Amino acid sequence: MLTQELTNKVINGVLFQLGWFICLLAGDIVALIFLIFVLCIHQRYLVKNKNEWTLILAVSVFGLLLDSVLTVVGIFQFENVSAGYIPIWLVCLWCLFATTLCHSMQWLHGYIKWTPLVGGLAAACSYFGGYRLGAVEFSNSLLLSLFYIGFAWMLVFPIMIVYARKLTSDKVIK
């Protein structure tokens, strides 16, 4: 039988994956509604530390900035831009991603040396999936664009995991 903690991690991962599809396929309004739903569930059942909200906000803002820079420098582009240089659904996706850093991806807190590889591969696969679904276009060749994205994530994902571990490792609140 699954423990409650493991069940929560699985639910967190499933909600993120469902959210990924919703954000890419349903657009800004539905993405915002789903994000609010997930954040309510997250607060009610998953938040173990008050600093987790700081983490979610910081990663979301960082994601908005990172993807905006990658758009400005011509790595990728979006058809409907609604949050500066990127769509709102992508900001929602960053928020959803941030909720996983202390739950379904918590196992990485003990394997920091693997985070560049995991981050680079996972990001390249995620953006490739978005490309295949028509949510993002690449300005360069597909392989070169995925290389740039993967390389950026090899640098930033370890920082996010270390930040998540450091920010939320103090006393647990219920």
C-alpha positions, 0 to 999 in steps of 0.5 A: 500500500502506498504511504500518504507521502508517496501518494501525494508525490504521485498526485503532484506528478500527475497534476503537473503532467495533466497541466502540461497538456492543458496549458499547451492545448487549451490556452490561457484561460483554461490554463489559469483556471487549472493552475488555480485549482492545482494551487488550491489542492497544493495548499490543502494537501501538499505544502509542508513548509511556508517557504514553498510559496516563495519557491513557487513565486521565484521559479515562476518569475525566473521561468517567465524571464528565462523563456522571455530571453530565449524568445528575444534571442530567437531560440523559439517563438509563440503565435499568441503572446500575452505575457510580455514575450510569452503566452500566459499558459507558459507562465502557468506551466512554470508555476505548475512545474515549481510545485513539483520541486519539493514533491514529485521531484524531491528525490533529486534533492539527494542527487544534485550531480544528476540534475544537469543531465535530468534537466537538460534532457527533460527540458529538451523533450518537453519543448520538443513535445510542445513543438510537435503539438504546435504550441511553440516554433523554433527559429533555428533548426530543431536540433540546434534549438533543442540543444540551446534549450537543453544547455540552458536547463543544464545550467538552471535546473541544478540551481532550482533544485538546490534552491528548493532544498535549501529554502524548504529544508527547515522545520515542517509545518502542518 
